[in-house]
Amino acid sequence: MTVRVAVVGLGWAGRSIWLPRLVEHPDFDVVAVVDSEPVARATAARTWPGTRALADVSELDRDDVDLAVVAVPNHLHTTVACRLLAAGVPVFLEKPVCLSSAEADRLALAERDGGTVLLAGSAARYRADVLTLHETVASLGRLRHLDLAWVRSRGVPDAGGWFTRRDLSGGGALVDLGWHLLDTLTLLLGPVGFDQAVGTVSDDFLHNGAWSAAWRHDGPKPDAGGDVEDTARGFLVSDTGVSVSLRASWASHEPLDYTAITVEGSNGSATLRCTFGFSPNRAGGSVLTLTRDGEAVPVAVPEEPIGAEYRRQLDELPALLADPASKGLVIEDARRTIGVIERLYDSARPVPAQV
Ligand SMILES: NC(=O)c1ccc[n+]([C@@H]2O[C@H](COP(=O)([O-])OP(=O)(O)OC[C@H]3O[C@@H](n4cnc5c(N)ncnc54)[C@H](O)[C@@H]3O)[C@@H](O)[C@H]2O)c1
């Protein structure tokens, strides 16, 4: 059965990630698009003629829609998703699913009371290289340490817009890139709790437009202010005694954007070097290396085009939507992820506001 879908939020993610993939996917039928901005609606109506363009989610009818893909700014995730869930509309919510544990509680209640399901958009765990790393982890023996870093060269999103305002974004690189890293950590390590969490944040690049993400085409903004971090580092210790080092950077002195994940175990270690996301400023291909007894052996990783993980995630959505066991699962993961983020921010000295 085709899933009738509405895309809510027609900004970069709605327009560039979801709509093109949903429109060409045989399992989905895009029946409506929703955006509060008239210009965004008019552009969508021109690009996807025949699709209803609405100004508010209240105009969606549960009988006409099987799923709402929600890609609005972070501070509206919970409000918009709760309104849809309360009306009985299943929701696929972009990351970060929530910005606080209190928001996680609100989403859990809305999912339960609406008798429907909340699904989440964190695509990194659907990457072929991450899935291969996951398979490799089984051969590493007892896990001791994981190191996860996503470091961009120049990639501050929409400086001066909502991404760099804490009240609208909930935080900087940690909330934005770190959410993907923590979701990947859950895949690799399992749903463990953390006894200890300590972090630092910095903003050495935020106030210089030269470090903005050119691929978003947000336009040049010399110093548009902002009060979030462009870099966050964290160290966690799980209740099973595994340590985790995290780094999320929107900008750095690196020449290229990269993601590096190392998993160390009693029988060896595995390192994946690749680039998450859509940045064109990347080294080609993913490299996975297994190191044991002084020998480093390459592990074959399937090559795939940039963004293939988003299509793979869509492939799995209809089954997740139909499975009653999906209920509550996203909230469980989101609670763990936002709990770690809250603790890292609590332990870090905040970056000063600059306007
Ligand atoms: N999964 C990923 O890899 C990925 C990548 C980029 C962005 N995102 C996420 O997608 C979300 C959107 O990011 P973006 O870069 O597209 O932002 P954006 O600012 O480009 O777009 C947001 C859109 O939402 C619209 N909007 C605001 N309030 C609304 C409301 N109440 N109802 C309907 N529409 C409303 C805005 O008018 C705008 O068009 C963010 O949460 C971001 O974290 C995820």
PDBQT file of the ligand as one rigid body, heavy atoms in Angstrom, charges set to zero:
ROOT
HETATM    1  N1  LIG A 401      18.732  14.681   8.790  1.00  0.00    +0.000 N 
HETATM    2  C1  LIG A 401      19.590  15.568   8.315  1.00  0.00    +0.000 C 
HETATM    3  O1  LIG A 401      20.669  15.220   7.844  1.00  0.00    +0.000 OA
HETATM    4  C2  LIG A 401      19.214  17.009   8.341  1.00  0.00    +0.000 A 
HETATM    5  C3  LIG A 401      19.863  17.909   7.495  1.00  0.00    +0.000 A 
HETATM    6  C4  LIG A 401      19.473  19.244   7.536  1.00  0.00    +0.000 A 
HETATM    7  C5  LIG A 401      18.477  19.653   8.407  1.00  0.00    +0.000 A 
HETATM    8  N2  LIG A 401      17.883  18.751   9.225  1.00  0.00    +0.000 N 
HETATM    9  C6  LIG A 401      16.850  19.161  10.178  1.00  0.00    +0.000 C 
HETATM   10  O2  LIG A 401      15.709  19.608   9.465  1.00  0.00    +0.000 OA
HETATM   11  C7  LIG A 401      15.067  20.648  10.173  1.00  0.00    +0.000 C 
HETATM   12  C8  LIG A 401      14.889  21.837   9.255  1.00  0.00    +0.000 C 
HETATM   13  O3  LIG A 401      16.162  22.311   8.859  1.00  0.00    +0.000 OA
HETATM   14  P1  LIG A 401      16.330  23.244   7.558  1.00  0.00    +0.000 P 
HETATM   15  O4  LIG A 401      17.763  23.380   7.342  1.00  0.00    +0.000 OA
HETATM   16  O5  LIG A 401      15.459  22.722   6.465  1.00  0.00    +0.000 OA
HETATM   17  O6  LIG A 401      15.702  24.614   8.111  1.00  0.00    +0.000 OA
HETATM   18  P2  LIG A 401      15.120  25.803   7.247  1.00  0.00    +0.000 P 
HETATM   19  O7  LIG A 401      15.130  27.000   8.102  1.00  0.00    +0.000 OA
HETATM   20  O8  LIG A 401      15.833  25.856   5.921  1.00  0.00    +0.000 OA
HETATM   21  O9  LIG A 401      13.608  25.370   6.937  1.00  0.00    +0.000 OA
HETATM   22  C9  LIG A 401      12.590  25.326   7.899  1.00  0.00    +0.000 C 
HETATM   23  C10 LIG A 401      11.241  25.561   7.199  1.00  0.00    +0.000 C 
HETATM   24  O10 LIG A 401      10.176  25.350   8.140  1.00  0.00    +0.000 OA
HETATM   25  C11 LIG A 401       9.187  26.350   7.906  1.00  0.00    +0.000 C 
HETATM   26  N3  LIG A 401       8.350  26.495   9.095  1.00  0.00    +0.000 N 
HETATM   27  C12 LIG A 401       8.602  27.204  10.226  1.00  0.00    +0.000 A 
HETATM   28  N4  LIG A 401       7.592  27.061  11.109  1.00  0.00    +0.000 NA
HETATM   29  C13 LIG A 401       6.684  26.235  10.528  1.00  0.00    +0.000 A 
HETATM   30  C14 LIG A 401       5.440  25.714  10.938  1.00  0.00    +0.000 A 
HETATM   31  N5  LIG A 401       4.934  25.977  12.158  1.00  0.00    +0.000 N 
HETATM   32  N6  LIG A 401       4.760  24.912  10.080  1.00  0.00    +0.000 NA
HETATM   33  C15 LIG A 401       5.260  24.629   8.849  1.00  0.00    +0.000 A 
HETATM   34  N7  LIG A 401       6.440  25.110   8.414  1.00  0.00    +0.000 NA
HETATM   35  C16 LIG A 401       7.153  25.891   9.233  1.00  0.00    +0.000 A 
HETATM   36  C17 LIG A 401      10.001  27.579   7.559  1.00  0.00    +0.000 C 
HETATM   37  O11 LIG A 401       9.201  28.564   6.898  1.00  0.00    +0.000 OA
HETATM   38  C18 LIG A 401      11.075  26.990   6.664  1.00  0.00    +0.000 C 
HETATM   39  O12 LIG A 401      10.658  26.954   5.308  1.00  0.00    +0.000 OA
HETATM   40  C19 LIG A 401      15.958  20.951  11.371  1.00  0.00    +0.000 C 
HETATM   41  O13 LIG A 401      15.416  20.375  12.512  1.00  0.00    +0.000 OA
HETATM   42  C20 LIG A 401      17.281  20.329  11.036  1.00  0.00    +0.000 C 
HETATM   43  O14 LIG A 401      17.976  19.869  12.182  1.00  0.00    +0.000 OA
HETATM   44  C21 LIG A 401      18.232  17.454   9.198  1.00  0.00    +0.000 A 
ENDROOT
TORSDOF 0
